[in-house]
Amino acid sequence: FAIFLDTVHRGGKAFIVALGISLEGHKRNLGFWEGATENNEICKELLASLEKRGLPLSKRVVFVTDGGKGIIKALKAKYGKHLIHQRCTLHKDRNIQKHLPKKYRKPAHIRFTQAIALTQYKDAKEELLKFAEWLNEINASAANSLNEAIEEILTVHRLKVPPLLRKTLHSTNPIESMFSIVRDSEKNIKRYRNSKMAQRWLGSILLHSEKKFRKVKGFLQIDAVIEEIQRQQKELDEKTSAA
């Protein structure tokens, strides 16, 4: 149903990791791919590896990322107009605040979170556009940072994801929580002998972390979201054919 993609750095290497949510709401580690840095080629290799090992990556899968350009580029190359991509709202909130003087950061955080908390896509987008106008008077770069990601920030709104399930999908928190287990488990490793050692450790810890996983809240609503995805994609195909 959904895949979280993010990068964890171990032993001087970057590992792009995929954490999935099944149609039944179970979280599962799907795999990882090693590179020197996070880039679109490494992400492409990871996606190809997942498919080669038997995971169907249909156009209805919801991808959640922190906004890394390499990962997004790879996803767009694979899915094009059918890409379902949710940008992490927490990362975007922090990114906007970094552009602002301290006195504006708290008001900006409040306005952003209030907009995201709105249930309807139309209402949330309207508030974010007003927020962008406010930001533009303070720092145009902050406004640009918001404007370039508005649609991706509101993917869960556009798909009419119910509030309980939305709490899981609106940010990369699920995979970042798992990374905290990785860092804690590997804290006593002082030196990685080679790439194979780093991969064995990471793979073992990712599998170990699954013991702490629970079904996502709102999993009973997954089927309804998939129906909405299929409806919207059919509508998009019909418009494209008509054009």
C-alpha positions in Angstrom: 0.0 0.0 0.0 2.7 2.5 1.0 6.5 2.7 1.0 8.7 5.1 3.0 12.1 5.8 1.5 14.9 7.4 3.5 18.6 7.3 3.9 20.6 6.2 6.9 24.4 6.7 7.0 26.5 3.9 8.5 30.3 3.5 8.4 30.7 6.3 5.9 28.2 4.9 3.5 24.7 6.0 2.6 22.0 3.3 2.6 18.6 4.1 1.0 16.1 2.0 2.9 12.5 1.0 2.0 9.9 0.5 4.7 6.6 -0.8 3.5 3.0 -0.9 4.8 1.1 -3.9 3.5 -2.5 -3.9 2.3 -3.4 -5.3 5.8 -1.5 -2.5 7.6 1.6 -4.4 8.6 5.0 -2.6 8.5 7.8 -4.6 6.8 11.4 -3.8 5.9 11.6 -4.3 2.2 15.3 -3.8 1.5 18.1 -1.3 1.1 20.8 -0.3 -1.4 24.2 1.0 -0.6 25.9 4.1 -2.2 28.4 6.8 -1.5 25.6 9.4 -1.3 21.8 9.6 -1.7 21.1 9.9 -5.4 18.5 8.9 -8.0 20.7 6.1 -9.5 20.9 4.3 -6.1 17.2 4.7 -5.6 16.6 3.2 -9.0 18.7 0.2 -8.1 16.7 -0.3 -4.9 13.4 -0.1 -6.7 14.7 -2.6 -9.3 15.9 -4.9 -6.6 12.5 -4.9 -4.9 10.8 -5.8 -8.1 13.4 -8.5 -8.9 12.7 -10.1 -5.5 9.0 -10.3 -6.3 7.5 -7.1 -4.9 4.9 -5.6 -7.3 5.4 -1.8 -7.4 2.1 -0.8 -9.0 1.1 2.8 -9.8 -1.2 2.8 -6.8 1.6 2.6 -4.2 1.9 5.7 -2.0 5.5 6.8 -1.6 6.5 8.9 1.4 9.9 10.8 1.4 11.6 13.7 3.1 12.0 15.6 -0.1 15.5 14.4 -1.1 15.9 15.3 -4.8 17.6 12.1 -5.8 14.8 9.9 -4.5 12.1 12.1 -6.0 13.8 12.2 -9.4 14.0 8.3 -9.5 10.3 8.0 -8.5 9.2 10.5 -11.2 11.3 8.7 -13.8 9.5 5.4 -12.9 5.9 6.6 -12.5 5.6 9.9 -14.3 2.2 11.5 -13.9 0.9 8.5 -11.9 3.4 9.0 -9.1 1.7 9.2 -5.7 4.1 11.1 -3.5 3.6 12.5 0.0 6.3 14.9 1.1 7.1 14.8 4.8 5.3 17.7 6.5 7.6 17.7 9.5 10.7 18.2 7.3 9.0 20.9 5.3 8.0 22.7 8.4 11.5 22.7 9.7 12.9 23.7 6.4 10.7 26.8 6.2 11.6 27.8 9.7 15.3 27.7 8.9 14.8 30.5 6.4 13.1 32.8 9.0 14.4 35.1 11.8 13.7 33.5 15.2 10.7 35.8 16.0 8.8 34.5 13.1 9.5 30.8 13.5 6.8 30.0 16.1 4.0 31.8 14.2 5.1 30.1 11.0 5.0 26.7 12.7 1.5 27.4 14.0 0.2 28.5 10.7 1.7 25.6 8.9 0.4 22.9 11.3 -3.1 24.5 11.4 -3.3 24.3 7.7 -2.1 20.7 7.5 -4.6 19.7 10.3 -7.5 20.7 8.1 -9.4 17.7 6.8 -10.4 18.9 3.3 -7.8 19.3 0.5 -9.4 22.6 -0.8 -9.4 24.1 2.7 -5.8 23.1 3.5 -4.5 24.3 0.2 -6.2 27.7 0.6 -4.6 28.2 4.0 -1.2 27.1 2.7 -1.4 29.7 -0.1 -2.3 32.4 2.4 0.6 31.2 4.5 2.9 31.5 1.5 1.8 35.1 0.9 2.6 35.9 4.6 6.0 34.2 4.2 6.8 36.2 1.0 6.7 39.4 3.0 9.3 38.1 5.4 11.5 35.8 3.3 10.8 35.0 -0.4 13.0 31.9 -0.2 10.8 30.5 2.6 7.7 31.2 0.5 9.3 29.4 -2.5 10.2 26.4 -0.4 6.6 26.1 0.5 5.1 26.8 -2.9 7.3 24.2 -4.7 5.9 21.4 -2.5 2.3 22.3 -1.7 0.8 19.6 -3.9 3.1 16.9 -2.6 2.5 18.0 1.0 -1.3 17.6 0.5 -1.2 14.2 -1.2 -3.0 12.5 1.7 -5.6 15.3 1.7 -6.2 14.9 -2.1 -6.6 11.1 -1.7 -9.1 11.7 1.1 -7.1 9.6 3.6 -9.0 9.5 6.9 -7.4 11.3 9.8 -6.3 8.2 11.7 -4.4 6.7 8.8 -3.2 10.1 7.8 -1.2 10.4 11.0 1.0 7.6 9.7 1.4 8.8 6.1 1.9 12.5 6.4 5.6 12.2 7.5 8.6 10.0 7.5 8.3 9.4 11.2 7.8 5.6 10.9 11.1 5.0 9.1 13.0 7.6 11.2 11.8 5.8 14.3 13.2 2.6 12.9 16.5 4.3 12.2 16.7 5.3 15.8 16.7 1.6 16.6 19.5 1.1 14.1 21.7 3.8 15.7 21.0 2.5 19.2 21.8 -1.1 18.2 25.1 -0.2 16.4 26.4 2.3 19.0 29.1 -0.1 20.1 30.5 -0.7 16.6 33.6 1.4 16.3 34.8 0.3 12.9 33.3 -1.3 9.9 35.8 -3.7 8.3 34.2 -3.6 4.8 30.9 -3.1 2.9 29.7 -6.6 3.5 30.0 -6.2 7.3 28.1 -2.9 7.2 25.3 -4.5 5.1 25.1 -7.6 7.3 24.8 -5.4 10.4 22.2 -3.2 8.9 20.1 -6.0 7.5 20.2 -7.9 10.8 19.1 -4.9 12.8 16.4 -3.9 10.3 14.9 -7.4 10.7 15.3 -7.3 14.4 13.4 -3.9 14.6 10.4 -5.6 13.0 9.7 -7.3 16.4 8.7 -3.9 17.7 6.4 -3.1 14.8 2.6 -2.8 15.3 -0.2 -2.6 12.8 -0.7 1.0 11.6 -3.6 2.8 13.1 -6.5 3.2 10.7 -5.5 0.1 8.6 -9.1 -0.8 8.1 -9.4 2.3 5.9 -6.7 1.3 3.4 -9.1 -0.4 1.0 -11.1 2.8 0.7 -8.0 4.9 0.0 -6.9 2.4 -2.7 -10.4 2.8 -4.3 -10.0 6.6 -4.3 -6.5 6.2 -5.9 -7.8 4.0 -8.6 -10.7 6.4 -9.2 -8.4 9.4 -9.5 -6.0 7.7 -11.8 -8.8 6.5 -14.1 -10.0 10.1 -14.3 -6.5 11.3 -15.1 -6.1 8.7 -17.9 -9.4 9.7 -19.4 -8.4 13.4 -19.4 -5.1 12.6 -21.0 -6.8 10.5 -23.7 -9.3 13.3 -24.4 -6.5 15.8 -24.7 
